Each structure stands twice: as structure tokens, then as C-alpha cells.
Amino acid sequence: MSRITVVAEKEVRQLFKSRNVMLSALIFVVVFGIFTIPAALGGMGEAGNAMDTLGFYLVLTLGIFMGYLFTAQVFLREKQSGVIETLLCTPLSLRELWSGKVAGVTIPATLLTYFSAALITGTATIFTGETLLPSLPVLFHIIIVVPAFIAATSGLIGFTQFMLGMRENQILNFGIIFGIIFLITFVRELAGPGFSVTWGVVAATGGLALLIILATTWLTRFLSRERIMVTLPE
Amino acid sequence: MEKGEIFGYLGPNGAGKTTTLRVLLGLLSPTSGSATVLDADLVKDDATRNRVGVLMENNGLYDQLTARENLVYYARLYEVIRPADRVTELLEFVGLTGREKDLVGNFSTGMKRKLGIARALLHRPEILFLDEPTSGLDPEAQHMVRELILRLSQAESMTVFLNSHNLDEVQRTCSRVAILHQGRIRALDSVRHLTSAGRKTGFSVTLADPGQAGKAMDILSSLEGIDEVARNENVLGIMLVSVPPHEIVAALVGNGIRVEEARIQKRSLEEIYLDVMRQAEGGVA
């Protein structure tokens, strides 16, 4: 078993044991998955198209938030507690450590996002009184592209959390997360009112996620044990 | 450092002990020169990390995981063969059998330190770096940790680098010490040599009859190789330069002085440490 898998497995296990974090994540999913649907569907015209749009934007946004929430637990907490110093003394390379942590964030965040997608579909069905299922491109988006986006954003946030000190992290993490949400909204606005989720849109979103993953993987070469050590809290 | 030796790295808070450790472990770069452990620069050589065990002040444990889960995690990172067996063996070694399913977050400081030691030993390192291993522990736990360190050195020939400002601990466990002050090593020698083989040897003689003290002082004053003689009732404190202690006893007994007790006075590591600190602060060393 590779060291990446070992790290990922430990992170998943630890996240599922962190009751407060999991409870926050579940509340977030339930609140957004249930309470925003009626209002959202009411203002989106034809129900099938509205369901697709929700499946595209809301699920992606929830996924990114899940990733963001778990990243703080997985990357930042080890720096705060000082456990990272011991980990840096093991034969684990920094890229293995980073990759394992990204996988450890992506797996539970994806599971919760799938749950939120099911919740959104169920709530929308109850609210409209008709069975609303996402179209094939949106289904593909939820199953494949959203996890890739979660991995991309948590990888980028995790990388910055390794690179920066605690105060800078607090500021920058908000910047990153709201920057991504702004980008999604901006693209949505650019597409115009007649916008519908097509295979092209899904492919472009997946491509963007892939680009972020590749760029962050490349950036990890600038990560060093010393960099992490000098950014540990006193 | 010699194989199997316990090397004490002494210094006050802020002297640079932990920084030295981090430089040796490849976590920080030296401002000048280089640092090697087992002939390897750990900054560039991840493979050698498999031969090095580390226990920093933070034990490197996860509170949300059980004792066993913590050890199994590190065992798998070090690619230990049959990790479950090794974990069981080490839990027994540190006396935590029966607590393996408990969350580490519920452990006492001493138990966490024991588990931290077990973690550091998982991959059978050739050299073990310990940073203040008894810090924050009660006397019983401190004793247990010291015993563990001695067992590792004696039974497994493990080399131990012990970072500490606990002078008693260093004197009891280490064979050689370096004393650090403001980032510079001010003394480096074996504990034995530092405490007993200085330029002068302290020697005390207790007389059976205090009335013979004056005569004894006269005899000692006539001998060569004695730097200083002081009297406190029936006890004579003598600072020897070149004369061996048994000749002093022979001279006194030969002149009819009744000697009740004679004792070589070793300097404690604390005295030596304080001397070194004073000299360093005065710019002498």
C-alpha cells in the first residue's frame, strides 16, 4: 500500500471521528439542500432546467465548501498542533503527504456532496410534485467533475496552508473560497439567461479542475520542510 | 557520536538545542556549514529517515485516534513489516498494553510520552533523537522514561541524542555531554571526565577526634601538591592538585591521626554547567 493511501486512509478515519466537523458539514448540506430549493425552483422557470442548473451550481458550491471545511482540519490542524513536525521527520515526501491529504479531503467531501445531490433531488421532487432527475451531462458533472473540483480546490487551499503562516492563511483562505464562488457566478452570468448545462459546459468545468490540479501539483515542488517549519505557530 | 552512546545536549531555554535538532533532522537549513546524520544530509536524503527515530516535545500523536491507530499509521508510513505485531510488542514495551483501544486524547501527559517513545521506535531506528523527553512529567514517569532510554542504549545498542535542560537526567543517563550557550558549544566531554577529572580534586577527611584537627592541618600544610585546606569542626576539606588521595590518608594515619572517613568529592554536573554558563556570560570561554 502506497504512503499516499496510508495518509488518505488516516485522514478519512480522523475526519469521520471529528464529530463537530461532521456535524457542521451535515447541517450545511441539509440547510442548503432542503431550505434553498423551494425559493430557487420558484425563480428558475421550467422545473427540469431549473433542476439541472441547481445540480450544476449548488452541488458544485456545496462540494467546494465541504472541501474547504475539511481542508482546515486536515492540513491546518497538524500545523497548529505541531504534529506536522514529527510527520516531516518520516520518509514521507512532501508530495506524498500533500497528495494523501487531498485524497483524504476529497473522499468524505464527495460522499457528503453526493448526499446533498440526493437531498436536492428529493426535496425538489417533493416540492414540485413531479420526479425531477438531472440530465445526463449534469449527472456526469455531479459524479465525476464535482469530485475533481473538490480535489482541485482543496489541493490549492491545502498547498497555501502548508506554505503560509497562520494569520496569512486565515485571510487567504477566505479569498480563495470566495474567489472560486465568484468565478462560478461570473461564468454563469456570462452565459446569459438562456444558459443550459451542456456537455461542453461540463467539459470546460472539468478542464478547469484538471488545470488547477496540474498547476498545484507543479507548485508543490516549491514546498519544503523548512517552509512548513518556519510557518508553524510559536 | 559513538554507536550505542547516549549523548546529552545541554543548555538553557533559548540556547538553540531544538534548533540544532531541527537542523540535524533536515527540517531547517544551517546558516553556515552542513549537518549530517548517519553520513547523510537529511534535507536531501529521505531514505535515511528510515534509520532515524524522533521524539520532539510534541509527541506527534493524534488525539482523535486510538493508541493502536496512531502507531499503526506511523508503522505503515515507515513500511514496517507486520506492523500489527510490532505495535503490540511496543505497547507492551512501554507498558500500555490494555490501553491500545483508548483515544490518545484521553491519555495523561506521561502516557502520551510513553506512546510517543513507542512511536519513535517503531521502525527500529539506529539513532534516536529525543527533545526534552521528561519535560512536564511527574517524577515516576520521568524515572520510567530514563529507564527506557538506558534499556534502549544497553540492550539494543541504540545511539541516543538527548536534548535536555534537566541536569540530573543527563548526569544519570548520558555518557557524553555538550553544553550549549547562545548557539555555541562551550563544553564537550564525557560526564565522567567532567565530574571527576578536573584539574583539581576535592577530597574531604572526617577525623574521629576533633582535638586532632590542628595537628592534621599542620601535616597537610607541609605536604606538596595540595592547593587548599579548610576546616569545619572535625571535617577537613582539601583541594588536591597533584597528590593522590590515598597518600593524604597515609600521611595522616602515619602521624597518629585517627581518620573516621575519607571521601573524594565529585563535582556535580550542575556545578560544571553553572561554571560554564558563568564563563560564557563573562566571555571567558
Interface residues (C-beta under 8 A of the other chain):
Chain A: M1 R3 V6 V7 K10 R13 Q14 K17 S18 S81 G82 V83 E85 T86 L87 L88 C89 T90 P91 L92 S93 R225 E226 M229 V230
Chain B: R22 L25 G26 L27 L28 S29 V43 D46 A47 R49 N50 V52 V54 M56 E57 N58 N59 G60 L61 Y62 Q64 L65 E69 Y73 Y74 R76 L77 Y78 E79 R119
